[in-house]
Amino acid sequence: MRYQGKISRWKDEQGFGFIRPNDGGNPVFVHIKSFANRNRRPVGNDIVSYELKTDVNGRAQAENVAFAGERVPPVKSPGRGNAGLIIAIAFLAMLEGLVLYDQLPLAVLGLYLLASAVAFLAYALDKAAAQRRQWRTQESTLHLLALIGGWPGAVAAQQLLRHKSSKPSFQSTFWLTVVLNCAALGWLLTPSGAGMLRAIFAAA
């Protein structure tokens, strides 16, 4: 998603400044490296369009910035993000197949879909909070949602909302939760795991 605003402050010697969003809110940090047109130096009151990301400290930062009247540069999607989205879609398709072949209860697929929807919403709210410098969702909460089955929705949020996708420490822990969740699902597909599942649903 692209936003519009005006450069309210620019420190040319340091190569950074701030953008005042047209729709209000707190100023957004912008670095000279985030501008697509490196042949033109920004000045105060320049009108620009930009995308948002969060830095390693969770602060809003502009990227893929274009001056008014310029062609919007194409978005460069990281290969790992695309791969993650493909993995998430394939995983959900696999779950659907297991349910159709009576290898998993429908409730398990429902749990993954519900947890994914909640995870996607949590990411969206966290990004909105970061942009407004409001109270943030704890990373441990986002990881817990991924661990209990919401990781496909979290992957979609990272890729589509471009949130939490460029922080190495977060990504390392996130993919660890994915591995643990898939390992737990694999155990549920074993005879002992399937027996425990049947016992749980029978008791319910």
Beta strands, then each sheet from edge to edge (+ up, - down):
strand 1: 3-11
strand 2: 16-21
strand 3: 28-31
strand 4: 47-54
strand 5: 60-67
sheet 1: 3+ 2- 1+ 4- 5+
end
